Amino acid sequence: MAELDQLDPALDPELDPEFDPELAGDGKPSGGGRKRLIVILTLVLLLLGGGGAAAWYFLMPSEPVDPEVARLSKPALYLALNESFIVNLSDSGRLMQVGVEVMAREQAALDAVSRHMPAVRNNLLMLFSSQGVQEISSAAGKETMREQALAEVRGVVRNQGEEALIEDLFFTALVVQ
């Protein structure tokens, strides 16, 4: 036991104060510290590169903004054609009353409709009075008439040289008597 308490520094190199782990073995540096440094630097560079790539991916827009998407992100604006249209239907003595509103995303488009309101009302009166009871009795017939009315409003605005986009037209009232 007494022999174990006194260890010989020659037998246990860690007890030797002049022991250098770099010079263990054949007396030449082992390069373990240099390898460790290269591995650490490589990992740091990979992490920095990955962080930069992630920042670029998440912060840069992935695609150019489509003008159509940008346009649809604006709120819808409406313009009511103040007086309802009251017309005689073409195939009978029946009357039809129609309330109409147009929708756009730009105030300039609604202003264009307002500027040309007499022409818009004229074309819509002609369209509505040319309808027959059978044509407008179904939902599909009403939808066809709505699409035709939208085309008429767009046509008036376009024929007046305006660059306004009227997106939609809605019937706010539709009564046949």
QUILINJO-V760403 format. One record per residue. N is the residue number from 0. RES is the residue in three letters. PSI is psi in whole degrees, -180 to 180 (NA if undefined). OMEGA is omega in whole degrees, 0 to 359 (* if undefined). NEAR is the number of other C-alpha atoms within 8 Angstrom. Layout:
BEGIN
N&RES&PSI&OMEGA&NEAR / N&RES&PSI&OMEGA&NEAR
END
This chain:
BEGIN
0&MET&-40&180&4 / 1&ALA&-29&180&5 / 2&GLU&-32&181&6 / 3&LEU&-28&181&6 / 4&ASP&-29&180&6 / 5&GLN&97&182&6 / 6&LEU&143&180&8 / 7&ASP&125&179&6 / 8&PRO&-24&180&9 / 9&ALA&-30&180&6 / 10&LEU&-29&180&6 / 11&ASP&101&186&9 / 12&PRO&-24&181&8 / 13&GLU&-20&178&7 / 14&LEU&-15&180&7 / 15&ASP&122&181&9 / 16&PRO&-19&181&5 / 17&GLU&8&181&4 / 18&PHE&131&178&8 / 19&ASP&115&182&6 / 20&PRO&-24&179&5 / 21&GLU&-30&183&10 / 22&LEU&13&182&10 / 23&ALA&152&178&10 / 24&GLY&-113&187&5 / 25&ASP&5&177&5 / 26&GLY&-2&178&6 / 27&LYS&151&178&8 / 28&PRO&140&184&7 / 29&SER&-21&180&8 / 30&GLY&3&180&7 / 31&GLY&-39&179&7 / 32&GLY&-39&180&8 / 33&ARG&-41&178&7 / 34&LYS&-42&180&8 / 35&ARG&-42&180&8 / 36&LEU&-42&179&8 / 37&ILE&-42&179&8 / 38&VAL&-44&180&8 / 39&ILE&-45&179&8 / 40&LEU&-39&178&8 / 41&THR&-43&179&8 / 42&LEU&-41&179&8 / 43&VAL&-44&179&8 / 44&LEU&-40&178&8 / 45&LEU&-43&179&8 / 46&LEU&-43&179&8 / 47&LEU&-43&178&8 / 48&GLY&-43&178&8 / 49&GLY&-40&177&8 / 50&GLY&-42&177&8 / 51&GLY&-42&179&8 / 52&ALA&-41&179&8 / 53&ALA&-42&179&8 / 54&ALA&-43&179&8 / 55&TRP&-43&182&8 / 56&TYR&-44&185&9 / 57&PHE&-27&184&7 / 58&LEU&-25&180&6 / 59&MET&141&177&6 / 60&PRO&137&184&7 / 61&SER&-32&180&5 / 62&GLU&154&174&4 / 63&PRO&147&182&5 / 64&VAL&124&178&6 / 65&ASP&131&180&6 / 66&PRO&-33&179&6 / 67&GLU&-41&178&6 / 68&VAL&-42&178&8 / 69&ALA&-40&180&9 / 70&ARG&-43&182&8 / 71&LEU&-16&179&8 / 72&SER&-11&177&6 / 73&LYS&151&180&7 / 74&PRO&152&179&6 / 75&ALA&140&176&7 / 76&LEU&144&184&10 / 77&TYR&149&174&9 / 78&LEU&118&178&8 / 79&ALA&133&171&7 / 80&LEU&102&198&9 / 81&ASN&-46&181&4 / 82&GLU&133&175&5 / 83&SER&153&177&9 / 84&PHE&129&175&9 / 85&ILE&117&185&8 / 86&VAL&156&170&10 / 87&ASN&133&177&10 / 88&LEU&151&189&15 / 89&SER&-29&187&9 / 90&ASP&7&180&7 / 91&SER&178&177&8 / 92&GLY&16&183&7 / 93&ARG&155&179&8 / 94&LEU&149&175&10 / 95&MET&132&176&13 / 96&GLN&130&184&12 / 97&VAL&127&171&12 / 98&GLY&137&187&12 / 99&VAL&140&170&12 / 100&GLU&143&176&12 / 101&VAL&152&182&14 / 102&MET&139&175&14 / 103&ALA&170&178&14 / 104&ARG&-10&181&14 / 105&GLU&136&177&9 / 106&GLN&-32&180&8 / 107&ALA&-35&179&7 / 108&ALA&-43&178&13 / 109&LEU&-36&176&16 / 110&ASP&-36&178&8 / 111&ALA&-41&177&11 / 112&VAL&-44&180&11 / 113&SER&-41&180&7 / 114&ARG&-32&184&6 / 115&HIS&29&184&10 / 116&MET&-41&179&8 / 117&PRO&-42&179&6 / 118&ALA&-39&178&8 / 119&VAL&-49&181&12 / 120&ARG&-41&179&8 / 121&ASN&-51&183&8 / 122&ASN&-37&179&10 / 123&LEU&-39&176&11 / 124&LEU&-44&179&10 / 125&MET&-42&179&8 / 126&LEU&-50&184&10 / 127&PHE&-38&181&10 / 128&SER&-15&178&10 / 129&SER&-3&181&8 / 130&GLN&151&175&11 / 131&GLY&163&181&10 / 132&VAL&-42&181&9 / 133&GLN&-36&183&6 / 134&GLU&-37&186&9 / 135&ILE&6&182&12 / 136&SER&-20&180&8 / 137&SER&162&177&8 / 138&ALA&-38&179&7 / 139&ALA&-38&177&7 / 140&GLY&-41&177&10 / 141&LYS&-39&179&11 / 142&GLU&-40&177&8 / 143&THR&-43&179&8 / 144&MET&-38&178&10 / 145&ARG&-44&178&11 / 146&GLU&-39&177&9 / 147&GLN&-39&179&9 / 148&ALA&-41&177&11 / 149&LEU&-43&179&10 / 150&ALA&-38&178&8 / 151&GLU&-46&180&11 / 152&VAL&-46&178&13 / 153&ARG&-40&180&10 / 154&GLY&-42&178&8 / 155&VAL&-47&182&11 / 156&VAL&-44&180&14 / 157&ARG&-42&181&10 / 158&ASN&-21&178&7 / 159&GLN&5&176&6 / 160&GLY&17&180&6 / 161&GLU&145&178&8 / 162&GLU&38&184&7 / 163&ALA&142&178&11 / 164&LEU&110&173&9 / 165&ILE&115&187&13 / 166&GLU&-40&184&8 / 167&ASP&169&178&8 / 168&LEU&139&182&13 / 169&PHE&144&171&9 / 170&PHE&121&179&10 / 171&THR&-11&174&8 / 172&ALA&143&177&8 / 173&LEU&107&183&9 / 174&VAL&133&175&7 / 175&VAL&128&180&7 / 176&GLN&NA&*&5
END
